[in-house]
Amino acid sequence: MRRIPSIRADRRAVDAPVLVPAVVLVVCLLLVAGLAVGDRISPDEDVGPGEAVTGDTVKVDYVGSYANGWVFDTSKYAVAADDDVPKSFEFTMKEEPEYQPMEFSIGEGKLMQMFETAVIGLAEGERTTVTIPAAEGPGEVPDDKLERHDKVQDIPLRQTMDLSQFEGHYGEEAKAGLVVTDPFYGWEVMVESYKPHVDEVKVKNLPVQGESYWAYGDQDQGSGWNVRVSTVGSQQATLEHRLSPSMANNVKGVDMDGESFYLHDVDAENIWFKYADEMVGQDLTFTITLKEFVH
């Protein structure tokens, strides 16, 4: 049953999102040639004895993270198992034996160019950091996977539905005077009238002016955010989404249709939902340590 929408958005025809696990995307990204910005990228002629050059086969450890510091993948079990290291929403914990240094030959072209080039000039035990811009790595978010909403929105106080819609949304059988809790916003809702002969239920939302409610997810499960009711009129209530630009890419939500999304961007008037993998549209930073040469 499709929930009754309360947001008017300019969302285009978007298919249900397919959220690919981050570790799968990491593998795909590393297997595609690309460019990136690094803090140590040296040509072969500048390296000294005992330092990696094109043609060497090496084993490296790596930690991949976003701009907010959240780790999305790593070859190091100590990092993966450390609860003090923030993890991305889609981070997948594996069994300890699966965490091993990654082996590859520099210049063979099986990994991204930036990843291979970053290792050139490193000696065993040395470390470097490279950052892949979104456009050169996971890609920018396609327009049809972005949905814009007003940061301040009006919600009608009264709605009309049939009995099956009411029961599907509120989980109870309708009767006049019944007060239920809205499962999305959390405020009380009263059944103003129920006419079985025409299969019509009229309800009135009862948000409290000045109160804050948790919406777009389950707070206990780490999704959603606060919305504040700034005004309540005779026909509608005005909500303010309690979001700031710094929360972009740090928040996961669930919309009224039960579809998951990520908060992609926030400005003074707008918020954007991203119906794509968490990694898409984000810069990726890899910290790489050369563990050993393979002879």
Buried (B, 14 or more C-beta within 10 A) or exposed (E): EEBBEBBEEEBEEBEEBEBBBBBBBBEEBBEEEBBBEBEBBBEBEEBEEEBBBBEBBBBBBBBBBBEEEBBBBBBBBEBBEEEEBBBBBBBEEEEEEEBEBBEBBBBEEEBBBBBBBBBBBBEBEBBBBBBBBBEBBBBEBEEEBBBBBBBEBBBEBEBEBEBEBBBBBBEEEBEEEBEBBBEBBBBBBBBBEBEEEEEBBBBBBBBEEEEBBBBBBEEEEEBBBBBBBEEBEEEBBBBBBBBEEEBBBBBBBBBBEEBBBBBBBBEEEEBBBBBBBBBBBBBBBBBBBBBEEEE
